[in-house]
Amino acid sequence: MIPSDTPPLVDIAIGDWHHEAIQVRQAASTFLYNYALLKNKHNHDMADDAVVSVLCSAMENLTEEKDPTTCLWQLVLCGRLVFPDRINVNEVAKELIQDLGFVGILQELTTVDLEEGTTTSHGDTIRCNQLALELIGKFQDETR
């Protein structure tokens, strides 16, 4: 196993995105979102290995996630890592998203209909699609 510079709980939460239980994936997404908020509060550059690992793992996982709530939390997490607040942009995270072609994943999310289910699931699917569109717009605004 390759040693990781990410905190052990972050590594565990990233691993939990592949758990079969939806609730575990949702909890991992929520934990990592809170981790991102904490990182934003204490470090505006956010270019460390843990942030890169979380961002890449979240974007990769978005293409496979079928639960709309988990997908929404992962997308919110990505948005928070790249755009930590209304004023600042994490340039490292933004470039990473663009260089690795993750904007295409965002475009896919605007058309994907996640698993049908409860009214909450349907609402989260709509919110996920809307947030993907909003993030695409932010990336386009940032490149002009």
DODOLO-172903 format. One line per 8 residues: their letters; for each residue y, z, x of N, C-alpha, C, O. Coordinates in steps of 0.001 Angstrom, whole numbers. Last residue first. Example, Ala and Ser with C-alpha at 12.3 -4.5 7.8 and 13.67 -1.06 7.14 Angstrom:
BEGIN
sa = -2250/7080/12850/-1060/7140/13670/30/7870/12900/1138/8039/13409; -5690/7800/13190/-4500/7800/12300/-3300/7800/13200/-3319/8465/14236
END
This chain:
BEGIN
rtedqfkg = 32943/-19436/-13272/34105/-20359/-13395/35241/-19931/-12529/36283/-20585/-12510; 31082/-17508/-13172/30939/-18597/-12218/32095/-19589/-12289/32203/-20482/-11448; 31686/-15722/-15187/31797/-15245/-13806/31710/-16378/-12797/32206/-16241/-11678; 31072/-17162/-17472/32460/-16778/-17231/32671/-16401/-15773/33707/-16717/-15187; 28297/-17284/-17184/29059/-18515/-17147/30532/-18231/-16869/31175/-18966/-16120; 27661/-14592/-17467/27340/-15269/-16216/28123/-16571/-16095/28569/-16920/-15002; 28551/-14189/-20089/29177/-13445/-18987/28883/-14110/-17648/29760/-14185/-16788; 26782/-15884/-21491/28227/-16128/-21517/28943/-15420/-20376/29846/-15989/-19762
ilelalqn = 24415/-14503/-20989/24565/-15886/-20503/26045/-16235/-20443/26511/-16812/-19462; 24995/-12153/-22404/24852/-12111/-20944/24974/-13506/-20337/25578/-13666/-19276; 25019/-13156/-25031/26216/-12521/-24471/26156/-12493/-22947/27149/-12776/-22277; 22354/-14029/-25299/23471/-14978/-25408/24742/-14422/-24782/25459/-15138/-24083; 21080/-11535/-25054/20789/-12600/-24089/21902/-13642/-24104/22347/-14091/-23048; 22093/-10293/-27341/22460/-9774/-26025/22182/-10818/-24940/22972/-10964/-24008; 20846/-11845/-29341/22310/-11796/-29247/22759/-11320/-27871/23696/-11875/-27295; 18124/-11295/-28860/18613/-12672/-28785/20130/-12699/-28597/20645/-13478/-27795
critdghs = 18194/-8535/-29349/17761/-9045/-28048/18281/-10474/-27845/18810/-10808/-26785; 18906/-8439/-32044/19805/-7855/-31040/19468/-8355/-29640/20369/-8574/-28829; 16599/-9664/-33122/17917/-10282/-33310/18892/-9767/-32260/19623/-10548/-31651; 14704/-7763/-32360/14564/-9153/-31928/15906/-9862/-32024/16301/-10581/-31106; 15604/-5530/-33707/15655/-5526/-32248/15477/-6935/-31689/16046/-7261/-30647; 15079/-6352/-36352/16450/-6074/-35930/16590/-6086/-34424/17582/-6593/-33902; 12286/-6497/-36241/13055/-7698/-36529/14500/-7516/-36071/15081/-8420/-35470; 11711/-3812/-35756/11311/-4832/-34784/12116/-6098/-34988/12579/-6707/-34024
tttgeeld = 12684/-2661/-38110/13281/-2304/-36830/12947/-3352/-35781/13814/-3739/-34997; 10906/-3716/-39956/12312/-4110/-40040/13019/-3797/-38731/13863/-4573/-38283; 7867/-4441/-38130/8709/-3675/-39029/10116/-4242/-39055/10465/-5130/-38277; 6934/-7609/-37187/6490/-6252/-37475/7418/-5604/-38466/7716/-6166/-39520; 6280/-10150/-34843/6735/-9752/-36173/6222/-8356/-36452/5151/-7985/-35972; 7127/-10369/-31445/6141/-10021/-32467/6799/-9603/-33773/7742/-8813/-33795; 10003/-12577/-30975/9027/-11577/-30546/8125/-11206/-31707/8328/-11671/-32829; 10867/-15705/-30544/10709/-14781/-31650/9608/-13814/-31261/8431/-14176/-31219
vttleqli = 13145/-17173/-28320/11841/-16546/-28517/11888/-15613/-29713/12826/-14833/-29874; 15711/-17990/-27865/14910/-18778/-28804/13569/-18136/-29136/12926/-18508/-30118; 16839/-16360/-26043/17663/-16697/-27198/16870/-17462/-28251/17302/-17571/-29398; 15038/-16206/-23979/15100/-15087/-24916/15955/-15390/-26143/15805/-14738/-27177; 15642/-18479/-22494/14390/-18428/-23256/14442/-17341/-24322/13949/-17530/-25434; 18005/-17583/-21306/18050/-18696/-22249/16790/-18750/-23099/16859/-19035/-24295; 16961/-15629/-19620/17888/-15237/-20686/17970/-16336/-21745/18000/-16049/-22941; 15567/-17303/-17931/14819/-16336/-18749/15691/-15869/-19900/15218/-15729/-21028
gvfgldqi = 17708/-18596/-16712/16785/-19367/-17538/15941/-18472/-18435/15633/-18837/-19569; 18676/-16583/-15192/19510/-17005/-16320/18661/-17862/-17269/18875/-17851/-18481; 16969/-16313/-13072/16741/-15453/-14224/17627/-15798/-15410/17360/-15353/-16526; 16953/-17610/-10627/16769/-18397/-11845/16541/-17570/-13098/15984/-18064/-14078; 17615/-16313/-8349/16196/-16318/-8712/15931/-17038/-10032/14793/-17067/-10501; 20405/-16570/-8292/19588/-17219/-7257/18115/-17314/-7626/17441/-18278/-7264; 21209/-14973/-10531/21456/-16416/-10497/20536/-17124/-9499/19953/-18159/-9820; 20350/-12407/-9778/19955/-12980/-11076/20099/-14499/-11044/19204/-15221/-11483
lekavenv = 21723/-12189/-7325/20261/-12122/-7375/19742/-12762/-8660/18807/-13562/-8629; 24380/-12213/-8157/23869/-13303/-7325/22348/-13347/-7336/21754/-14425/-7355; 24384/-9772/-9583/24719/-11034/-10246/24163/-12223/-9459/23552/-13125/-10031; 23804/-7895/-7583/22880/-8068/-8704/23123/-9403/-9412/22173/-10085/-9795; 26088/-8262/-5979/24747/-8433/-5407/23739/-8703/-6520/22922/-9619/-6421; 28208/-7647/-7717/28066/-9003/-7183/26677/-9263/-6615/26147/-10365/-6753; 28600/-6056/-10462/27788/-5835/-9271/27452/-7216/-8722/26529/-7875/-9199; 31818/-5840/-11702/30610/-6653/-11664/29887/-6308/-10372/30500/-6273/-9305
nirdpfvl = 34061/-3890/-13792/33363/-4212/-12541/32143/-5092/-12758/31526/-5096/-13824; 34910/-3564/-16489/35796/-4110/-15457/35024/-4647/-14263/35308/-5742/-13779; 33082/-2388/-18167/33850/-3539/-18681/34684/-4237/-17609/35116/-5374/-17800; 30271/-1753/-15990/31273/-1348/-16973/32082/-2575/-17371/31775/-3687/-16940; 28206/-3069/-14648/28144/-1624/-14838/29171/-1071/-15820/28948/-19/-16417; 26539/-5678/-14855/27883/-5402/-15352/27978/-3911/-15676/27848/-3520/-16836; 24004/-5359/-13729/24880/-6436/-13268/26331/-6157/-13644/27240/-6375/-12843; 22963/-3112/-15015/22896/-3207/-13558/23853/-4256/-13017/24450/-4064/-11958
rgclvlqw = 23357/-3718/-17700/24060/-2566/-17121/24041/-2621/-15597/25010/-2215/-14956; 21612/-5895/-18025/23043/-6058/-18243/23842/-4948/-17590/24887/-5201/-16991; 19176/-4585/-17576/19625/-5658/-16683/21132/-5868/-16796/21832/-6001/-15792; 19202/-2816/-19801/19129/-2313/-18427/19640/-3359/-17445/20453/-3047/-16575; 19109/-4626/-21882/20281/-3751/-21753/20348/-3196/-20330/21423/-3118/-19735; 16538/-5609/-21368/17683/-6505/-21293/18987/-5718/-21149/19866/-6106/-20380; 15012/-3368/-21842/14979/-3987/-20515/16169/-4919/-20323/16734/-4999/-19233; 15580/-2909/-24555/15951/-1904/-23549/15965/-2501/-22150/16843/-2175/-21350
lcttpdke = 14466/-5285/-25653/15889/-4992/-25797/16343/-3987/-24740/17375/-4187/-24099; 11765/-4929/-25022/12494/-6086/-24507/14001/-5826/-24550/14716/-6117/-23591; 11210/-2688/-26560/11086/-2624/-25105/11882/-3754/-24466/12588/-3546/-23480; 11640/-3840/-29092/12427/-2685/-28659/12392/-2542/-27144/13422/-2302/-26516; 9760/-5956/-29301/11201/-6223/-29327/12051/-5060/-28829/13086/-5283/-28202; 6990/-6509/-27336/7621/-5514/-28189/9134/-5701/-28152/9735/-5615/-27082; 6187/-8309/-25438/6096/-8726/-26843/6749/-7734/-27803/7030/-8075/-28953; 6938/-9430/-22204/7033/-8337/-23176/7050/-8867/-24601/7828/-9762/-24933
etlnemas = 7095/-11529/-20438/5774/-11144/-20938/5827/-10129/-22074/4861/-9986/-22823; 9691/-11852/-19680/8980/-13048/-20146/7635/-12704/-20777/7093/-13487/-21556; 10458/-9350/-18734/11014/-9840/-19995/10243/-11038/-20547/10158/-11210/-21763; 9465/-8962/-16208/8710/-8407/-17325/9203/-8938/-18671/8444/-8971/-19640; 11456/-10041/-14612/10119/-10645/-14618/9342/-10214/-15849/8639/-11020/-16459; 13534/-8232/-15154/13681/-9648/-15511/12329/-10351/-15545/12088/-11176/-16426; 12415/-5835/-14159/12817/-5958/-15568/12911/-7421/-15980/12419/-7801/-17043; 12050/-6433/-11456/10900/-6089/-12294/11230/-6252/-13772/10412/-6751/-14545
clvsvvad = 14708/-6857/-10627/13719/-7945/-10545/12518/-7669/-11445/12027/-8573/-12122; 15799/-4264/-11165/16357/-5485/-11757/15337/-6627/-11752/15136/-7285/-12773; 14222/-2553/-9598/14297/-2376/-11052/14768/-3663/-11710/14193/-4099/-12707; 14748/-3598/-7021/13388/-3537/-7545/13382/-3414/-9070/12617/-4100/-9747; 17489/-3192/-6820/16948/-4552/-6728/15542/-4595/-7329/15199/-5525/-8059; 17520/-406/-6961/18204/-1196/-7988/17673/-2626/-7994/17438/-3201/-9057; 16084/274/-4645/15622/713/-5961/16241/-130/-7070/15554/-521/-8013; 17584/-751/-2496/16273/-1316/-2813/15792/-949/-4209/15163/-1764/-4885
damdhnhk = 21124/-1025/-3381/19967/-455/-2695/18663/-1049/-3212/18637/-1752/-4222; 23532/-1724/-4399/22791/-2776/-3709/21539/-2243/-3039/20945/-2932/-2209; 25651/-402/-5817/24300/-510/-6351/23492/-1626/-5711/22835/-2394/-6413; 28419/24/-5784/27834/-1152/-5147/26437/-1437/-5676/26089/-2586/-5948; 28984/2475/-7042/29394/1237/-7700/28813/-11/-7054/28718/-1038/-7726; 27463/5319/-7589/27444/4279/-6568/27779/2938/-7205/26922/2332/-7847; 27420/7155/-9662/27557/7654/-8294/27683/6572/-7234/27985/6882/-6081; 27205/5758/-12047/28154/6871/-11969/28435/7282/-10529/29544/7705/-10203
nkllayny = 25131/4022/-11573/26478/3493/-11801/27528/4579/-11601/28602/4333/-11053; 22991/5816/-11456/23364/5064/-10255/24776/4513/-10389/25541/4532/-9424; 22979/6622/-14143/23223/7605/-13090/23658/6912/-11801/24585/7367/-11131; 22326/4204/-15367/23592/4872/-15699/23968/5881/-14618/25131/5982/-14228; 19784/3804/-14260/20868/2868/-13948/22225/3485/-14260/23175/3307/-13498; 18437/5922/-15493/18534/5887/-14034/19684/4968/-13618/20466/5310/-12731; 18551/5027/-18121/19266/6252/-17754/19436/6362/-16240/20464/6841/-15762; 16847/2822/-17799/18231/2622/-18237/19076/3843/-17859/20183/3702/-17339
lftsaaqr = 14494/4121/-17144/15141/3288/-16129/16576/2934/-16518/17427/2766/-15645; 13946/5429/-19590/14131/6199/-18361/14898/5369/-17328/15843/5861/-16711; 13631/3178/-21263/14700/4138/-21520/14995/4959/-20268/16158/5166/-19920; 11345/2045/-20127/12592/1283/-20198/13787/2200/-20404/14834/2013/-19785; 9496/4092/-20534/9809/3657/-19164/11130/2893/-19143/11941/3079/-18236; 9419/4128/-23334/9893/5304/-22600/10284/4937/-21166/11291/5421/-20651; 8311/1590/-23839/9641/1922/-24339/10234/3102/-23575/11409/3083/-23209; 5811/1902/-22645/6719/868/-22140/8150/1138/-22594/9094/941/-21830
vqiaehhw = 4826/3921/-24287/4973/4179/-22851/5940/3166/-22249/6792/3526/-21437; 4725/2639/-26753/5587/3806/-26594/5826/4131/-25120/6915/4568/-24750; 2757/678/-26368/4154/284/-26555/5093/1455/-26287/6140/1282/-25663; 195/820/-24059/849/1519/-25174/2335/1160/-25226/3064/1323/-24247; -547/-483/-21713/-890/-1105/-23001/-183/-445/-24184/17/-1090/-25213; 1815/-920/-19069/912/-48/-19831/634/-699/-21186/1494/-1388/-21736; 3697/-2129/-17599/2453/-2883/-17805/1411/-2064/-18556/255/-2473/-18665; 5685/-357/-17251/6008/-1544/-18053/4765/-2390/-18322/4786/-3270/-19182
dgiaidvl = 4788/1501/-15436/4503/1743/-16855/4914/591/-17759/4526/564/-18927; 5900/637/-13046/4480/404/-13292/4108/579/-14755/3220/-107/-15262; 8454/1691/-13432/8281/234/-13329/6819/-127/-13603/6539/-1093/-14313; 7799/4413/-13351/8343/3825/-14585/8211/2304/-14571/7888/1700/-15594; 6953/4646/-10685/6015/4937/-11782/6498/4291/-13075/5710/3695/-13810; 9332/4036/-9321/8132/3213/-9123/7131/3403/-10267/6539/2439/-10752; 10855/6188/-10239/11274/4818/-10563/10087/3879/-10403/9857/3020/-11254; 9530/8340/-9119/9582/8220/-10580/10018/6828/-11028/9594/6350/-12080
pptdspim = 9931/7850/-6301/8600/7767/-6916/8634/7631/-8446/7841/6877/-9009; 12690/5700/-5421/12174/7030/-5781/10840/6904/-6521/10640/5956/-7281; 12087/3090/-3046/12512/3530/-4366/11950/4915/-4648/10868/5264/-4175; 11051/2180/-771/12271/2967/-635/12783/3437/-1986/13809/4112/-2059; 7536/2284/-205/8667/1858/-1018/9858/2768/-759/9702/3971/-555; 4941/976/1835/5842/2067/1469/7063/1526/747/7555/441/1056; 2216/-811/539/3461/-904/1290/4367/247/871/4551/478/-324; -1176/0/839/0/0/0/1243/0/886/1306/734/1873
END
